[in-house]
Structure formats: structure tokens, C-alpha cells
Amino acid sequence: MPLISLKLKKYFSSRGVAVYLALAFSALSLLLTFILVGVIEISATDSIKSRIGNSLRELAAQTSDTFDRDMFERYREVQLMAARYDLNTMPDDALQHRKQLETLQESYPYYAWIGMTDLDGKVIVSAKKVLEGADASGRPWFKNALHGIYLGDVHDAVFLAKLLPPVTDGKSSTKEAMRLLDIAFPYRDKDGRVAGILATHLSWQWAYDIEQSIVTPSDQRRNVESIILNKDGKVLLGPGDLKNKTIDLPSLKLAQTSPSGYTAETWPDKKRYLVGYSASKGYESYPGMGWIVLVRQSEVDAFMPLKKIQQKVIWTGLAAAVLFSFLGLIVARNIILPLRALAKSAQRIQKGEIADIPTTPGNNNYFEVQALTASL
């Protein structure tokens, strides 16, 4: 090591101005590169954050709106079905009613079950005779419908768990037990009195398919994920590590106070995310379930384009530094050649070789060389 240091010291001391000019050019190139990288980071970070955040906000709002509109269709469909005049003939024409229920179920594949009960909660007719004769008086949807609450939030299948096959979770091939949404309305007899409850169980597979249709393959490649939560913050749909967990995040609180927006926050996995949020507002007669839609993308993925630009600038700056080093050597050589000639002349003067000293400076030399030549 001392030998190498000695050689480097000798090299730089012998090279003089040319080497130091080349190093100065390289240093200035690198300094400019790092300044540009810093400027890009400062100026572009907020712009990219705003652009991606608004994109996630729009995606969350679109997902929430699609859920509301689709639920409105199901809500209105069951409501109109319960209001049909021919339901007041129950239970005299069970076969005809069963056919009507089966037609409704076939028209929309996400109806996992459709049936009608009497006032005691006994299922008197259902599509494909599933659960006919069962006692549903203890089920929340039966009690709620009698008290004017026609929607039930997502829950695991109870009676139907053994009768219906498991479904995929929508994001992989993993099978999971069926989960359901309840829509139930009272129906009336000929005299206008409540005679029982018309109820449907909507498969939660419906939500997976809607989410997949909105979050496109291009979004998935950017690792964009959507999370659906109920009003209490319980994850109804989302990544496996969050499913059925209750989370408490700033984005959830913001969604409860404003229609939509975006924020940056740290999640339970200790990673930073940009998060777009939107709250369910309902649609027309459908009052909404109070769901909250969050669409997130990790900051690492979100700012990856910026990092790539910075890397390109750095590599370009390094290449420029090498190039300017060579240019610096060439420029420095042209600068010091006259000086080197004067230095040699001075050495000859010291040795008494005065006859070889140029007495007239060249017209192409710059002022300092001309002054030194005249002095010699």
C-alpha cells in the first residue's frame, strides 16, 4: 500500500495541471449529476405521489360505486319480487312459486339460495327445495326483515355450509367456505297483512368477481390491491394476511368522514403504502352497507419509475464524468503546452543555454504565455 500511494503521489505531482483539470471536470460532472438526482427526487416525488394517489382514489371510488349499483339491482329485484300480487296465494301454489324462485335464481348465478317462510320462520318453499321445512326463525335476516331491516352484512353460511360447494377466494385457487349476504323482504297476503319473508342469500363470490373486473391485469402487475371493509373496519375482501381481521388505519378514518381521497400510511406489515379510499353511499332506494373500499400500492412499487429515472441519470452522469475526464486531458494539454515550453526555456536559462530561448511570443498564445515569454 505505501508503494502504491507513493506511485500515485509521484504520478499526480508529475502530471501537474492536466491531471487536475481532468479531475476537476470529472468532479463537476458528478456534482451536477447528484444535483440533478436531488432535484428530480424533490420535484418529481410530489407529482408522482399525487398522480398515483388520485389514480388509486378513482379506482376505489369506481369499485365502491360498482358495488352500490350492483347491490341496488339485487335489492330492487327482491323487493319487487316480494311485492308481486301472486305471492299472496301461499302456500296453495307452492309448485308455481318454486318455479318462479328458480327462474330468478337462474337469471343471476350469484343467488346461492332463494326461499320463502311463513310468519313462524318455517321455510315453506325454496328454489330446488333447498332447506324446505327448515326453521329459520332464529336467523338474523328473518328477524330483521320483520322489523324493516332488509339487508344483512357478509357472514359465513350456516344452514347452507354443507349443501353448497366451497368457492375460490378470487385472487388464487385457494378454496374457502361460502360466505353470504342477506336480502329479505316481507310479503303480504290477500288482505295486505304480512304473511312471511322472501329471502335471498347472495354469494360473496359476487364481490370477488366485481373486484377482479375493476382491478385490471395491468394494475395487478403493479401490485395494486383492493380491500373491502365493513363499517367496523373488518376486512371482508383482501389479501390473505388481512382477511377477517379488523384494522384501524388513518385511511379508514378518513373514508368515514369524506367521500373519497388518498393518503400515505404504514400498514400492519410495516410497509408504507399509497392508499386510495372511498366509502359506500348507497344508490337510489338501496341504502348502502357502509362498506369502505381501500385500494393500495406500496411506495416501493409506486416510486419505482422515479427510481429508474434517477438510476439512468446517475449512470449517464458517470459516463459523462469519464467523457469529460478525457476532454479535460485534451483541453488541459492545449493549455499547458506553451507553459511547458516556457518551463523548459526557464530550465535552459538556469543552465546558461540562453541562445535557444524564444524572444517573441507566438500570436496564438494567450495573454499569460505572452507575458511570461516577454519576461524571459
Secondary structure as GFF3:
##gff-version 3
##sequence-region A 1 376
A	DSSP	alpha_helix	2	15	.	.	.	ID=ss1
A	DSSP	alpha_helix	17	82	.	.	.	ID=ss2
A	DSSP	three_ten_helix	85	89	.	.	.	ID=ss3
A	DSSP	alpha_helix	94	107	.	.	.	ID=ss4
A	DSSP	beta_strand	111	118	.	.	.	ID=ss5
A	DSSP	beta_strand	123	126	.	.	.	ID=ss6
A	DSSP	three_ten_helix	127	129	.	.	.	ID=ss7
A	DSSP	alpha_helix	140	146	.	.	.	ID=ss8
A	DSSP	beta_strand	151	156	.	.	.	ID=ss9
A	DSSP	three_ten_helix	159	162	.	.	.	ID=ss10
A	DSSP	beta_strand	167	168	.	.	.	ID=ss11
A	DSSP	beta_strand	175	176	.	.	.	ID=ss12
A	DSSP	beta_strand	179	188	.	.	.	ID=ss13
A	DSSP	beta_strand	194	203	.	.	.	ID=ss14
A	DSSP	alpha_helix	205	214	.	.	.	ID=ss15
A	DSSP	alpha_helix	217	221	.	.	.	ID=ss16
A	DSSP	beta_strand	225	229	.	.	.	ID=ss17
A	DSSP	beta_strand	235	237	.	.	.	ID=ss18
A	DSSP	alpha_helix	250	257	.	.	.	ID=ss19
A	DSSP	beta_strand	260	266	.	.	.	ID=ss20
A	DSSP	beta_strand	272	279	.	.	.	ID=ss21
A	DSSP	beta_strand	292	298	.	.	.	ID=ss22
A	DSSP	alpha_helix	299	302	.	.	.	ID=ss23
A	DSSP	alpha_helix	304	351	.	.	.	ID=ss24
A	DSSP	three_ten_helix	354	356	.	.	.	ID=ss25
A	DSSP	alpha_helix	367	375	.	.	.	ID=ss26
###
